[in-house]
């Protein structure tokens, strides 16, 4: 008797979900493609004009553009108010176009001041003022397509609402180099191993669906296989070279590219910060070795026996954890006051300890990753700025702990006539001023600068800042000085009363050890504000919830804990091939966990919004007159 294989409900649901996702991705790609304008070069008989006055053309090696196309690009930029234009060849290879459309939404990215810059890695037209502010050297052209990808990310920051993309018929260049695929992924801010593993997992899922749910699996496979032709075949602008061949060979090429990328050594790319094997990397390793020569005990103050918020004795341990963020040596303890609920790091880090653990997080080695995360929070930034709308129109706004001023950059779209200044300890605050994200940069400690800035601002914001400080009371006193009477103070903090903190334990991201020194319940903060003459005008919990801040972040922290990066300059174990392979294997196995965590976070965010309970809270308070 022949046994008939029947697919289970779970497999059919997975296959149906794959069809839905592929269909949505195809429609999205078509919509984005339609949003790309196509240059129409002026007829050859038109009177000649000076070659691009006020503009710089920057191309990848082997890329050429005819004069008519460049004039048309400059004219388009002037009409549209653009200062940076990414030129996309109409003959760009099909998978390169699809890859770009997955990352780039031309309409949304034009108006989203914090959206990362993406491009086709062929040519950029850059206005003089942006070229000058970005400190570019016209005599040093990009050495590779990856260099151009990094450059467009930088230039989008200098022209946050004046960067555009066009299809350029007169632009030609070499075909993509598969050997450089991993390098180009890194230049886009995407981890090659994770992306390739996800691609292999997707191909494996299609095979499983074909076997276990043939009808749905065939639909998903056909949609994946034909996607290049469906998206690009009848398109108005692009005419990808070898579209039929690219469509026919798509699964084989995807498999080959993913395997090749996984086999590529995880070496640094030219132009990266301290690439492996360079003098910069050696110096960085030597500096960390010197700092750690005497152990980590010297980075901690004596343990205190009372609460720094209410002075009640006998705090109890809430959790102990290593550094899950960077994997630097050391263990950290958070204790909780049994009377007021204040949670604080005990023993507390010394200033030297803070310098050590902050190093290479917001700047240096970790700068790109941190900027990528901060650049994807546009909706959160705008929600913070919108909170003031029912109560005041800000004119002079100081953002304390601004880092690279992503909030100020996004808030300009809400309050275009407001002067935004930024204050931070890091050098990034000056870069923010050069980009035009803030008007004035202040570098230093807020309490030290408060007398100088007394009464200058009608709005002060502290977004995820107070928890990093050694003495939150001193910071609030500084805000009282800096605000004019009737001014507004906007504060956002992690909520230590969130249920996710107990559920996820040390893997709850907002514990953020070793950087977070204090985590205060909202009742404590409201009392401190009242004692300083503030009236709370608005309080938000669900609206302040940080998406992907719970389950997705916990998965990433756990994966990093299981297999820390052995190539980090502070690593105390040799970066052997076995340890590198183990880290890659753990990251690969985590891919389905990331997918599940992303779904859980989506549900968690919906629940947080509906129940007004999340992982953070937001307060707006007014400094009363007198």
ZAMI-777610 format. One record per residue (C-alpha): x, z, y; residue in three letters. Coordinates in steps of 0.001 Angstrom, whole numbers, plus 500000, padded with zeros to 6 digits. Each point is the difference from the previous one (the first is absolute). Example, Ala and Ser with C-alpha at 12.3 -4.5 7.8 and 13.67 -1.06 7.14 Angstrom:
BEGIN
    east      up   north  resn
  512300  507800  495500   ALA
  501370  499340  503440   SER
***
This chain:
BEGIN
    east      up   north  resn
  500000  500000  500000   UNK
  501395  498946  503354   UNK
  500265  502786  502545   UNK
  498908  498959  503493   UNK
  501989  501569  502797   UNK
  497864  501276  502820   UNK
  501333  501112  503326   UNK
  499304  503523  501104   UNK
  498142  500806  503235   UNK
  503182  501343  501570   UNK
  501913  496740  499481   UNK
  497116  497935  501351   UNK
  499862  502179  503088   UNK
  503754  499603  500518   UNK
  499772  496228  499583   UNK
  497023  499844  502381   UNK
  501943  502041  502528   UNK
  502936  497572  499660   UNK
  497696  497046  500697   UNK
  498554  501791  503025   UNK
  503432  500889  501374   UNK
  501373  496486  499497   UNK
  496901  498465  501549   UNK
  500176  502291  503016   UNK
  503707  499268  500388   UNK
  499358  496266  499880   UNK
  497270  500174  502646   UNK
  502200  502225  502164   UNK
  502915  497562  499736   UNK
  497761  497077  501005   UNK
  498683  501937  502989   UNK
  503488  500954  501139   UNK
  501257  496469  499539   UNK
  497165  498668  502140   UNK
  501041  502421  502769   UNK
  503463  498410  500271   UNK
  500115  497455  502857   UNK
  501709  496667  499354   UNK
  502352  498683  502657   UNK
  499269  496548  501336   UNK
  503218  498653  501548   UNK
  499615  497961  503173   UNK
  500173  496209  499608   UNK
  503490  498551  500180   UNK
  499193  497990  503157   UNK
  499417  503157  502062   UNK
  502552  500633  502720   UNK
  502932  502105  498761   UNK
  500230  503638  501077   UNK
  502849  502523  500086   UNK
  500697  501331  496492   UNK
  498137  503302  499679   UNK
  500834  501809  503251   UNK
  499601  503743  499505   UNK
  499923  499829  496193   UNK
  502428  500492  497121   UNK
  499678  498233  496649   UNK
  501279  502026  497040   UNK
  500096  498304  496602   UNK
  501038  500839  496472   UNK
  502905  497981  498546   UNK
  499040  496399  499236   UNK
  496795  500009  502085   UNK
  499461  497323  502653   UNK
  497226  499353  502526   UNK
  499427  496860  502069   UNK
  499783  500206  503786   UNK
  496305  499093  500154   UNK
  499098  502861  497664   UNK
  501997  502498  502063   UNK
  498370  498869  503247   UNK
  496585  500280  498372   UNK
  500870  503508  498744   UNK
  501101  501086  503490   UNK
  496827  498555  501550   UNK
  497884  501799  497384   UNK
  501788  503275  500738   UNK
  499355  499702  503729   UNK
  496305  499161  499482   UNK
  499490  502908  497604   UNK
  502126  502565  501858   UNK
  502512  500273  497143   UNK
  503601  501161  500322   UNK
  500997  499468  496347   UNK
  498827  497109  497804   UNK
  500713  499716  496268   UNK
  500133  496315  498999   UNK
  498678  499296  496495   UNK
  500881  496636  498389   UNK
  496970  498065  498749   UNK
  502069  499005  496943   UNK
  500796  503609  499091   UNK
  499994  500585  496238   UNK
  496590  501111  498674   UNK
  500943  503472  498703   UNK
  501809  500739  503264   UNK
  496821  499179  501940   UNK
  497850  502146  497707   UNK
  502488  502868  500223   UNK
  499961  499815  503785   UNK
  496196  499946  500117   UNK
  499853  503143  497851   UNK
  501986  501846  502670   UNK
  498955  498286  503211   UNK
  496594  499937  501658   UNK
  500709  497821  503077   UNK
  496933  501170  501926   UNK
  500227  503725  499252   UNK
  503787  500196  500324   UNK
  499867  498349  503418   UNK
  497860  502828  501416   UNK
  501290  502882  497848   UNK
  502908  501346  502002   UNK
  501355  501972  497028   UNK
  499658  497285  497349   UNK
  503358  499113  498421   UNK
  501549  496652  500797   UNK
  499924  497452  497181   UNK
  501097  496390  500052   UNK
  500901  496895  498039   UNK
  503755  500631  500455   UNK
  500672  496569  501489   UNK
  499941  500043  503818   UNK
  499088  502247  502917   UNK
  499399  499097  503628   UNK
  500821  503039  502151   UNK
  499444  500480  503719   UNK
  502977  500957  502181   UNK
  498727  503470  500879   UNK
  499374  500977  496373   UNK
  503332  498507  498913   UNK
  501770  502074  502665   UNK
  498164  503296  499349   UNK
  500595  499686  496267   UNK
  503722  499639  500662   UNK
  500332  496743  498052   UNK
  503219  498012  500064   UNK
  499369  496274  500291   UNK
  503493  499318  498657   UNK
  499253  501754  496668   UNK
  497290  498083  498113   UNK
  498314  501407  496883   UNK
  502081  499622  496849   UNK
  497025  499707  497660   UNK
  496219  499851  499811   UNK
  500054  503754  499345   UNK
  501702  500534  503366   UNK
  497183  498070  501670   UNK
  497400  502094  498181   UNK
  501604  503180  501305   UNK
  500178  498460  503459   UNK
  496307  499116  500185   UNK
  499169  503606  499087   UNK
  502152  501161  502897   UNK
  498663  497471  502494   UNK
  496373  500854  499181   UNK
  500843  503514  501184   UNK
  501260  498623  503327   UNK
  496941  497748  500393   UNK
  497339  502087  498209   UNK
  496996  498079  501329   UNK
  501782  496761  500902   UNK
  501281  498740  496633   UNK
  498354  496976  498424   UNK
  500310  497592  497100   UNK
  499566  496212  499911   UNK
  500294  497200  497452   UNK
  502719  497626  501191   UNK
  499917  496438  498588   UNK
  503424  499169  501450   UNK
  501810  502894  498304   UNK
  502069  499392  496874   UNK
  502162  502253  497860   UNK
  501513  500503  496566   UNK
  497869  501075  497023   UNK
  499864  503745  499230   UNK
  502931  501403  498070   UNK
  498732  502022  496991   UNK
  503309  501872  499884   UNK
  499228  501488  503412   UNK
  496439  501073  499191   UNK
  500921  503687  499578   UNK
  501952  499993  503251   UNK
  497072  498477  501859   UNK
  497552  502525  498559   UNK
  502204  502823  501274   UNK
  500151  498310  503408   UNK
  496196  500070  500082   UNK
  500049  503729  499236   UNK
  498788  499505  496409   UNK
  501837  501592  497027   UNK
  501021  497117  497690   UNK
  499832  501987  496743   UNK
  496526  501345  500763   UNK
  498667  496611  501118   UNK
  501396  498222  496938   UNK
  498688  502665  497656   UNK
  496562  499696  501571   UNK
  500154  496225  499560   UNK
  500913  500356  496311   UNK
  497232  502571  499551   UNK
  497526  497550  501517   UNK
  501054  497223  497628   UNK
  499752  502392  497050   UNK
  496513  501022  501129   UNK
  498884  496350  500028   UNK
  501255  499551  496432   UNK
  498207  503166  498876   UNK
  496771  498850  501620   UNK
  500274  496592  498336   UNK
  500340  501640  496602   UNK
  497508  502844  500368   UNK
  497378  498505  502355   UNK
  500392  496218  499648   UNK
  497302  498889  502428   UNK
  500956  502236  502881   UNK
  503681  499656  499109   UNK
  499786  496209  500093   UNK
  498330  500159  503405   UNK
  502689  502325  501360   UNK
  502819  497899  498542   UNK
  498560  496748  501329   UNK
  499557  501483  503469   UNK
  503560  501291  500016   UNK
  501385  496722  498642   UNK
  498144  497770  502461   UNK
  500329  502230  503061   UNK
  502727  497905  501724   UNK
  497875  496856  499774   UNK
  496798  501813  501006   UNK
  501615  501598  503047   UNK
  502301  497193  501131   UNK
  498599  496776  498527   UNK
  497380  499063  502596   UNK
  501699  501925  502784   UNK
  500055  498638  503540   UNK
  503647  500691  500785   UNK
  502365  500732  497089   UNK
  501107  497319  497597   UNK
  502152  502012  497569   UNK
  502634  498046  498162   UNK
  499236  499615  496274   UNK
  496619  501755  500181   UNK
  498763  498527  496702   UNK
  503188  500982  498184   UNK
  499989  503478  501566   UNK
  496406  500488  498857   UNK
  500643  498777  496459   UNK
  503093  502153  499516   UNK
  498799  503065  501886   UNK
  499962  502590  497168   UNK
  503407  498891  498676   UNK
  501554  500054  503454   UNK
  498496  503406  500748   UNK
  501417  501388  496761   UNK
  503415  498476  500680   UNK
  500128  501287  503590   UNK
  498976  503522  499009   UNK
  502584  500210  497207   UNK
  502734  498565  502205   UNK
  499187  502486  502764   UNK
  500057  502945  497594   UNK
  503405  498845  498744   UNK
  501415  499790  503525   UNK
  502287  502984  500738   UNK
  498550  502435  502531   UNK
  502778  499298  502444   UNK
  499680  500148  503727   UNK
  499422  496859  501980   UNK
  502168  498729  502842   UNK
  498975  501777  503154   UNK
  498431  502943  498222   UNK
  500947  503540  500966   UNK
  503064  501016  498004   UNK
  499696  497568  497092   UNK
  501613  501203  496758   UNK
  503722  499424  499879   UNK
  500458  499894  503771   UNK
  502094  502272  502189   UNK
  496796  501334  501575   UNK
  498684  501133  496639   UNK
  503302  501677  499133   UNK
  500027  501854  503313   UNK
  496415  501143  499515   UNK
  500742  501292  496486   UNK
  503059  501832  501273   UNK
  497974  501633  502792   UNK
  497370  501249  497548   UNK
  502660  501223  497577   UNK
  501598  502019  502794   UNK
  496637  501445  501075   UNK
  499192  501054  496427   UNK
  503451  501308  499105   UNK
  498956  503601  500588   UNK
  496547  499677  498449   UNK
  496661  500223  501807   UNK
  499745  503769  500587   UNK
  501501  499666  503459   UNK
  497049  497839  501060   UNK
  497558  502933  499734   UNK
  499321  503037  502179   UNK
  499349  503432  498467   UNK
  496528  500311  498506   UNK
  497515  501741  502277   UNK
  497614  502664  498742   UNK
  497113  499437  502411   UNK
  497789  497163  501199   UNK
  501388  498027  502992   UNK
  496436  499379  501224   UNK
  498349  503461  499895   UNK
  502926  502282  498953   UNK
  498109  501316  496950   UNK
  502394  501245  497301   UNK
  500376  498845  496408   UNK
  499361  496251  499863   UNK
  499644  498572  496481   UNK
  501552  496882  498474   UNK
  497724  496940  500135   UNK
  502391  497519  498341   UNK
  503638  499200  499294   UNK
  501253  496438  499973   UNK
  503111  497843  500162   UNK
  500359  497186  502536   UNK
  497557  497453  498584   UNK
  500264  497723  503030   UNK
  503660  498994  499859   UNK
  501276  501928  497007   UNK
  502653  501894  501955   UNK
  501336  503198  498394   UNK
  498246  503285  500782   UNK
  496831  501957  499180   UNK
  497354  501069  502486   UNK
  497323  502668  500033   UNK
  496713  500056  501879   UNK
  498411  503421  500429   UNK
  496482  500870  501139   UNK
  498890  502879  502178   UNK
  497385  502064  498170   UNK
  498348  500956  503299   UNK
  499756  496828  502135   UNK
  500721  497277  497420   UNK
  502964  498541  501886   UNK
  502392  498132  497667   UNK
  503651  499789  500925   UNK
  503398  499097  498573   UNK
  501785  503183  498932   UNK
  502966  500172  500182   UNK
  499963  497607  502910   UNK
  502572  497256  500473   UNK
  502644  500478  502673   UNK
  500463  497295  502674   UNK
  502924  498654  497952   UNK
  497757  499957  496933   UNK
  497332  498077  501844   UNK
  502611  497486  501175   UNK
  501186  499538  496419   UNK
  496547  499450  498484   UNK
  498705  497811  502835   UNK
  503084  497762  499814   UNK
  499245  496488  498732   UNK
  496244  500592  499900   UNK
  498590  498678  503288   UNK
  503134  498060  500896   UNK
  502979  498653  498081   UNK
  499391  499360  496286   UNK
  496351  501043  500071   UNK
  499134  498438  503324   UNK
  498528  496759  498670   UNK
  497816  501730  497431   UNK
  498700  502549  502488   UNK
  499285  497270  502559   UNK
  498094  498038  497358   UNK
  497761  502992  499238   UNK
  499450  500862  503668   UNK
  499235  496375  500802   UNK
  497038  499976  497608   UNK
  498034  502742  501767   UNK
  498445  497992  502821   UNK
  496454  501195  499246   UNK
  501136  503635  500058   UNK
  501826  499518  503303   UNK
  496984  498403  501644   UNK
  497685  502734  498702   UNK
  502228  502621  501602   UNK
  499947  498182  503329   UNK
  496222  499427  499858   UNK
  499368  503749  499666   UNK
  500561  500382  503752   UNK
  497451  497386  501027   UNK
  496947  502300  500445   UNK
  501991  502532  502041   UNK
  502558  498306  502242   UNK
  501872  496853  500984   UNK
  503698  500754  499490   UNK
  502410  498795  502666   UNK
  503318  501605  499055   UNK
  500485  500787  496305   UNK
  502978  501729  498360   UNK
  500290  499648  496220   UNK
  502166  502843  498662   UNK
  501836  499346  496734   UNK
  499368  496296  500512   UNK
  502787  498797  497626   UNK
  500025  496223  500614   UNK
  496736  500197  502020   UNK
  497714  498169  497553   UNK
  497050  502026  501290   UNK
  500678  499088  503629   UNK
  500368  496347  499070   UNK
  496593  499948  498303   UNK
  498332  502215  502622   UNK
  500763  497406  502695   UNK
  497295  497822  498448   UNK
  497511  502847  500620   UNK
  501307  501089  503420   UNK
  501787  496949  501508   UNK
  500277  501544  503488   UNK
  501522  503299  498838   UNK
  503651  500863  500450   UNK
  501425  501088  496640   UNK
  503232  501990  499815   UNK
  501631  501312  496851   UNK
  502141  502999  499090   UNK
  502006  500470  496818   UNK
  503273  501330  498658   UNK
  501071  496682  498451   UNK
  501620  496940  501543   UNK
  496958  497905  499032   UNK
  498192  501109  503147   UNK
  502384  497864  502079   UNK
  499425  497005  497742   UNK
  496262  500511  500551   UNK
  500563  499721  503752   UNK
  501992  496770  499555   UNK
  497147  498557  497948   UNK
  497542  500919  502754   UNK
  498013  502336  497750   UNK
  500513  502845  502497   UNK
  500794  499974  503698   UNK
  502458  502915  500055   UNK
  502011  501534  497170   UNK
  501004  503669  499890   UNK
  502458  501102  497323   UNK
  500303  503697  499267   UNK
  498046  503150  499186   UNK
  496576  500218  501635   UNK
  500362  503637  501197   UNK
  503366  499140  501587   UNK
  498428  497142  501991   UNK
  496731  501725  500921   UNK
  501122  501309  503415   UNK
  501225  496545  500984   UNK
  496666  498429  499016   UNK
  497740  502786  501325   UNK
  496574  498800  501125   UNK
  500797  496298  499602   UNK
  497503  499072  497290   UNK
  496242  500064  499606   UNK
  500325  499462  496228   UNK
  502483  501330  497438   UNK
  499815  499151  496306   UNK
  501710  501602  496999   UNK
  499261  497998  496854   UNK
  501501  501579  496883   UNK
  502580  501660  502194   UNK
  499305  503751  500151   UNK
  500536  500423  496260   UNK
  503581  498736  500434   UNK
  500918  502479  502730   UNK
  501803  503319  499650   UNK
  497622  501857  502359   UNK
  496538  498456  500534   UNK
  499099  502598  502662   UNK
  502903  498863  502195   UNK
  498861  496390  499631   UNK
  496455  500879  501076   UNK
  501385  501914  502994   UNK
  501954  496867  500956   UNK
  496795  497952  499851   UNK
  498348  502454  502404   UNK
  502821  499394  502494   UNK
  500007  496224  499723   UNK
  496227  499516  500268   UNK
  498347  499877  503394   UNK
  496919  502252  500426   UNK
  497069  498378  498222   UNK
  502374  498019  497769   UNK
  499422  499385  496320   UNK
  502048  500933  496933   UNK
  499501  497977  496800   UNK
  501379  501493  496773   UNK
  499911  498689  496429   UNK
  501362  502000  497061   UNK
  499921  500135  496198   UNK
  497199  502268  498818   UNK
  501494  502692  497723   UNK
  496463  500949  498961   UNK
  499480  496600  498357   UNK
  499002  500243  496333   UNK
  502472  497235  499175   UNK
  502843  502364  500873   UNK
  499099  502277  497093   UNK
  499098  497137  497665   UNK
  503271  498115  500416   UNK
  502313  502957  500559   UNK
  503515  499068  501070   UNK
  499070  496306  499802   UNK
  497539  500243  502911   UNK
  501734  497959  502688   UNK
  498999  502127  503043   UNK
  502133  502899  498707   UNK
  502807  497571  500957   UNK
  502903  502233  499083   UNK
  502513  500610  501386   UNK
  498820  498656  503381   UNK
  496779  501947  500564   UNK
  500732  503501  501278   UNK
  496439  501180  500739   UNK
  496558  499036  498704   UNK
  497240  501728  501913   UNK
  496283  500251  499183   UNK
  497815  498594  502748   UNK
  498597  503425  500893   UNK
  503487  501265  500813   UNK
  500729  497040  502259   UNK
  496685  500341  501857   UNK
  500763  503661  500699   UNK
  503466  499101  501310   UNK
  498522  497340  502294   UNK
  497329  502366  501327   UNK
  502671  502591  500779   UNK
  501746  497393  502188   UNK
  496952  499041  502031   UNK
  498800  496985  497996   UNK
  496433  499124  499088   UNK
  499563  497991  496800   UNK
  497853  496933  500736   UNK
  500086  498163  496658   UNK
  500967  500757  496414   UNK
  500394  497436  497218   UNK
  500747  500412  496299   UNK
  498689  497046  497981   UNK
  500869  497558  502783   UNK
  503574  501343  500061   UNK
  500520  499557  496231   UNK
  503152  498016  499199   UNK
  499168  497245  497469   UNK
  502422  499739  497063   UNK
  501422  503367  500970   UNK
  498945  501762  496816   UNK
  500012  498199  496629   UNK
  502129  496962  500865   UNK
  502578  502159  501728   UNK
  499963  502503  497126   UNK
  500723  497185  497546   UNK
  502931  498808  502089   UNK
  501406  503521  500322   UNK
  499678  500604  496256   UNK
  501733  496720  499145   UNK
  502798  500831  502407   UNK
  500306  503480  498460   UNK
  500234  498648  496442   UNK
  502653  497431  500878   UNK
  501682  500601  503386   UNK
  501999  497183  501541   UNK
  503539  500416  498593   UNK
  501343  497665  502687   UNK
  498948  502264  502890   UNK
  503112  501162  501867   UNK
  499035  503671  499509   UNK
  499526  499609  496230   UNK
  502049  502521  498014   UNK
  499990  497928  496781   UNK
  501834  496704  499369   UNK
  497981  496802  500454   UNK
  500549  498828  496424   UNK
  498245  496884  498634   UNK
  497914  502289  497775   UNK
  498731  502038  502966   UNK
  499219  496861  501992   UNK
  498136  498550  497013   UNK
  498081  503253  499531   UNK
  498861  499951  503625   UNK
  498872  496374  499693   UNK
  498127  500821  496778   UNK
  498206  502954  501579   UNK
  499011  497918  503021   UNK
  498724  497264  497680   UNK
  497932  502444  497939   UNK
  498582  501440  503228   UNK
  498406  496698  501051   UNK
  496668  500595  498189   UNK
  500094  503596  501262   UNK
  500295  498705  503563   UNK
  496968  497761  499436   UNK
  497953  502911  498666   UNK
  501188  502277  502811   UNK
  499039  497393  502587   UNK
  496474  499896  498582   UNK
  499796  503806  499988   UNK
  501168  500139  503599   UNK
  497320  497508  500984   UNK
  497383  502265  498453   UNK
  501653  503071  501505   UNK
  499903  498436  503483   UNK
  496311  499144  499663   UNK
  499227  503565  498913   UNK
  502131  501454  502815   UNK
  498167  497928  502602   UNK
  496585  500927  498566   UNK
  500650  503718  499605   UNK
  502163  500424  503123   UNK
  502818  501377  497893   UNK
  503382  498352  499538   UNK
  503716  500629  499953   UNK
  500358  500323  503789   UNK
  498140  501157  503085   UNK
  499937  498981  503644   UNK
  499226  502058  503124   UNK
  499481  498991  503616   UNK
  500232  502869  502521   UNK
  499801  500186  503797   UNK
  502242  502169  502154   UNK
  497598  501853  502260   UNK
  500489  500233  503758   UNK
  501588  503090  501451   UNK
***
